[in-house]
Amino acid sequence: MLTGGGAILEGLPEIAEQIFDLPIRRGSPAGIGGGLADHVASPAFATAVGLVQRAHVQWLRDMPAGGGGAISRAAEKLRGLLREFFQ
């Protein structure tokens, strides 16, 4: 699996297949929705998008239930933005 800007280079998957003697494909971000989907649906952004998705899942799992302070409101706003981005 090739990711990053180099994965876009013409002929790179074929060269990698010859070097590693394994099937190679370009990795593109999956599960992206919202306004930025068209801009980040490239192998150049696959790693970064994957890390953000993983952090979002971790954050949702670790987020305390309830609470009503300023931090909770800010966290809820960020959660809404991330949900909109990844739907």
N, C-alpha and C positions, 0 to 999 in steps of 0.2 A: 504494500500500500504506500503510494507516494503522496505526500501532502506538502504544502508550502508552495511558494512561488516557483520553485524549480520544477515542480510537478507539471507545470503548464508548458514547459519547454518541449518543442516539437521533437519527437523521437526518443525522449528520455525513458518512457516505459519500456520500449523495445530494447534499449541499451541495458537497462536494469535487469530485464529478463535474461539477457545473454550473460551478464556478469554473475547474477545470483542463481541462475538456472532454476528459477521459480516463476510462477505466474505473477504478474504485476498489474496493478490498476491504479488509477488516480483516485484519491479520496476526496470527496466533496462533503461539505456539511449537510447533515440531514435533520429533519424536524424543525425547520426554521419557518417562521411565519412573520407577519407584521410588515412594517414599512421598509425594513432594511434587508429583507430576504433576497431581493434581486442583487443587492450590492455585496453580500457576503456568501453567496452560493457558488463559491469558487474554491478549488483546492488551495489557493493562497491563504484562505481564511479558515481552513478546516481545523487546524489545531487550536487556534484562538477561540473559535466558536465552540468547539468541544470542551475546552476548559471553562468557558463561561457557563455552558449548559451544566457541567458537572458541579460548579460552584453554586449554581441556582438550586439544584436538587439538594445539595448538602445544606444550604441555607434554609430551605423549606423544611427539611427534616429536623434541624437544630433549633428552629424558631420556637420560642416559648408560646404556648397557647394563652390567649387573653392578653391582659395588660392594656393600659390606656394612656401611657405617657407620651411625651413628644418623640421619644425614640421609637416607640411602637407605631406611631402615626407615620413617621419617616420610613420605617421599615415596610409598612403596608403600602406606601406610595411606591417605593422601589420594587416591591413584589408585583404591583400592578404593571409597572413599566416592563419588567422582565417577562411577565406573563404575556403582555401584548407583543413583545418582541419575538417570543418563541412560539406563538400560536399561529 
